[in-house]
Amino acid sequence: MIQFFRKHFSSSSLAILLLFTINLFFVFNILHTNLRDLNLWDESVYINTGRTFFSGTLTPFYRNPLLGIFYSLTYLPYSKSVFWLVQSATLGRILLFSLLWCSAYLVSRQTIKYASPLITVGFLLLFPVITDILNNPSDSLFAAMSGFACWQLLSFYNTQNVRNVFGASFFVGLSALSRNDGLISFAILVILILWLTLRFRSSWKWIPAVVIPFALIVGGYQLNYGLQTGHYAIGTKERSYVAFQQGQEIVYQKDPACKLKQIRCAVLQANQLYGSPEENNFSVLSAIANNPKAYAERVQAHLKAIPQLLFYAYGQRTSFLLLILALCGIYELIRKKEYHLLILLLTWMGYLAVYFLTFFRQGYMRTPFFIFFVLGAFGVQAIAYSLINKKEHKYWLVLLLALAFYGWFAGIQIIYFTAVIMFVVIALLGLVSTKDITYGYLAFLLAGLMLRPAFELPVYEMRGTISEEKAVLALAQALPENSAIASGAPGAVWMARMQPADVADYDYQNIQTPEELYQQFKKDKVAAIYVDSYMSNANEHIWKLIIPGVGTYYEKIYASEDHDIQVLLLK
């Protein structure tokens, strides 16, 4: 076995494979998920889309059809299992983690002139971003496809080979089927290719290479969907408008007159400020034109929120370290006058600007993680070389000491903590009398390990042992498939192969008495209620109406020891 690997793989490839395996081992508990840790909204929605796709129901473009195809493949091995949802989620997380890992590594291979790919691999081990992003498969699959597209774009930048333009267009097409943001990425790709080929008099001849693969993938899927369903509209305009309405939440202040959940109240306020979707023909720009002053307030709120979003998106303990290294990487590219490369990398993140029209969240900020990693790797390489010079070594110590004092007096713990860790590590490095840059790499690896949250020991948990999964088993045994189940989130209900009735719907939010609620359940043909935190906390108003009816309207067939998880049958 060892001889086989030595014969067919280089020592560097074996080292990368080993590091990838170690990384998988470290994050095993996150990849091997259960129903308690699963995202019972976004992640479960996409996994269930795979089940319906497997059954022959095509996913519309605006619902990110590549995820339906992806999860139909992960559903296949577990299609007969009662735990299919969490098993499909586990396989999906392993595959998505692998795609994210590979895309970042391949991008780093194209920038080997400026930093060793091993530095980026070190970032993949140290920064939790590629496990945190798995919570929303749309974010993670889009990030992976965007990373592969960037790899091909950088390959074209290095070689001017038209094959790489086809490759970049292909992966951007897949990214568009993963998130509608891929449409923006396609526009960015076209602009970048034209810009990079300006020095060729026949730059227009590159356009077919950019357009054809993307058109075949996106247009081909939409044509097939239209032929199958009769609906040819992609639906992006309508979905974008819904996101625009939801974006009002960032400036929304609770109105006592609105008894609905906050996000729904914010949508109603957006309609008051900008007009209804129908009045604006579902055009976000038309809505903004109706009330630019209100929109300006939203933009201001977004700008204030972005630093905090980045802070949480890249790890509360590690984000400042990555920021320092990325800024050093940008400075290094400017110092070397590599303006084209810097513009290319920064422009590739341009799709983030569209969220000023809708809303920002942590997952969106994580999608260009490979750009931050590559820039950070440039920073590590530059700093590691500079530390060999005793004079520059002292400059770094003074700078870090100043940062530590600033963080201390400003009360910003993460700045103080990161600066102290780096100061100690770099000071210790100064005691080593060597010009070997490897010591610089090890210094930053040590700093990252000290800042990173501790890895958990892998623990394999049998399916059906936690209360949430026991409740699903009770539900599946008590009722036939496709029964309507009232719940605060759909994941557990789908796992039981039943249909969720969302208690956050308008029909339920205005109900005032237990009797009214019971009658509404009966009207909607609800057979049971699945109770978890999404019901008891996120929909507390409904839960308080359910409690008095237990025994009268509802029969309890399962309850966990702490009664946080329950299954109630309607009488």
Residue, then its C-alpha position, 0 to 999 in steps of 0.5 A: m500500500i505504501q509503495f503504491f502511494r509512493k509510486h503514484f503520488s509525489s511527496s507533496s501530494l501525499a503531505i496534502l492528502l495526509l493534512f486533509t485526512i487529519n482535518l477530516f478527523f478534527v472536524f468529525n463531530i461537525l460532519h457527522t451530525n444528528l437531528r439536534d445539531l442540524n439546521l432544521w430550516d435551510e439545510s433541511v429544506y435543501i436536503n428534502t429538495g434532494r428527496t423530491f428531486f429523486s422522486g422526479t420533482l424538478t427544482p425551479f432555478y430560483r430555488n438553487p437546483l444544483l442542491g436538489i441534484f446534489y442531495s438526490l445523490t446523497y439521499l440515494p444510499y439512505s432512501k429506505s432509512v428512517f434516519w435518511l435526513v441526518q444520514s444524507a446531511t452527514l454525507g453531504r457535509i463530508l462532500l461539501f467540506s471536501l469540495l471547499w477544501c479542494s477549491a481553496y487548495l487549487v486557488s493557492r496552487q495558482t498563486i504559488k509564486y507569492a506564497s506556498p500552498l501549505i500556508t493556505v492548507g494551514f489556514l484550512l486547518l486553523f480557521p473554522v470557516i469551512t465548517d461553519i459555512l456548512n450550516n447552509p448548503s447553498d452558501s457552501l456549494f456556491a463558495a466551492m463552485s466560486g472557488f473552482a471558477c477562481w482557480q480557472l480564472l487564475s490559471f488563465y491569468n497565468t497561462q492565457n490558455v482558452r481552456n481555462v476560460f471554458g473552465a471558469s465559465f463552467f464552474v460559474g454556471l454551476s455556482a449560478l445553479s447553487r445560488n442566484d448570485g452566480l448570475i452576478s459572478f458571470a457578469i464579473l467573469v465577463i468583465l475580468i476576461l475582457w479586461l485581462t485580454l485588452r492587450f490582445r487586439s482580438s479580445w472579443k474572440w474570447i467571449p464565446a469561451v466565456v458565454i457558451p459553457f455558462a449558457l449551456i448549463v444555466g440555459g440548458y437546465q432552465l429549458n429542460y425545466g420549462l419543457q417539463t413544467g411549462h414555466y420558463a421564468i427563472g423567478t430570480k426577480e421575485r425572489s430578490y424582491v422578497a429578500f429586499q423586503q426581509g432586509q428591512e429587518i435591519v432597521y425595523q423597530k418593534d411596533p406594538a401594533c404588529k403581533l406577528k413575528q419580527i421578520r413578518c412585521a419588517v416585511l409589512q413595514a417595507n411594503q408601507l415604505y416602498g410600495s407593494p411588490e405588485e405596485n413595483n412590478f417586483s423591481v427592487l430598483s423601482a421600490i428604492a426609487n419610491n423612497p431613497k431616504a428610507y433605503a439610505e438608512r438601510v445602507q448605513a445600517h449595513l455598513k455599520a453591521i459588516p465589521q461585526l458580521l466579518f468578526y463572527a463569520y471568520g471566528q471570534r478568536t481568529s478573525f482579527l489574525l486573518l484580517i492582519l495577514a490579509l492586509c499584509g498580503i494586500y500590501e505585499l502585492i502593492r509593494k511588488k506592483e502586482y496590481h492586476l492580480l490584486i484587482l482580480l482577487l478583490t473584484w471576484m468578491g464583487y457579488l457581495a455588493v448585491y446584498f446592499l439591495t437585500f440583506f447581509r448575513q454571516g454565511y454570505m461573508r464566508t463565501p469568498f473565504f478562499i480570497f481571504f485565505v490566499l491574501g492571508a497566505f501572501g501576508v504570512q509569506a511576506i512577514a516570515y521573510s521579513l522576520i529574518n531581518k533583525k531590524e524588521h523583526k523589531y518593527w513587528l514587535v513594536l507594532l504588535l505591542a502598540l496594537a496590544f496596548y490599543g486593544w487593552f485601553a479600547g476594551i477590544q479584547i480580540i485585538y489585545f489577545t491576538a496581538v499578545i499571542m503574535f508578539v510572544v510567538i514572534a519574540l520567541l522566533g527572534l531567539v532562533s538564530t536561523k534564516d530558514i523561513t520554515y520557522g516563520y511558518l511554524a510561528f504563525l501555525l503556533a499562533g493560530l493554534m493558540l487562538r483557535p477554539a479547541f478541537e473536539l475528540p471524535v465521538y460516534e453517536m448511534r442514530g436514534t439515541i437522542s430525544e429529537e430522533k426518538a420523537v421522530l420514530a414515535l411520529a413515524q410509528a403513530l401516523p401514516e406517511n404524508s400526514a400534516i404535522a404542526s411544527g416550528a421548523p420542517g426538518a424533523v417532520w420531513m425526516a418522519r416523511m410527513q408534511p409540515a404545517d408551519v405555525a408561523d403562518y398568518d392563519y395561526q399568528n392572530i389566534q387568541t384562544p386554545e379552542e381557536l387554535y385547535q379548530q384551525f389545526k382541524k381545518d388544516k387537517v393537522a394530525a399531530i404537533y412536533v414540539d421543540s425549541y422552534m415551537s416553544n421558543a420561536n413560536e412562544h405565542i402558539w406554544k402557550l395556546i397548546i399547553p392548556g389543550v394537552g389532555t383535552y385536545y391533544e394526546k402526548i405520545y412522546a416526551s423527553e425527560d426535560h419535556d423540551i421535545q414532545v409529540l402530541l396527537l390531535k384527538 
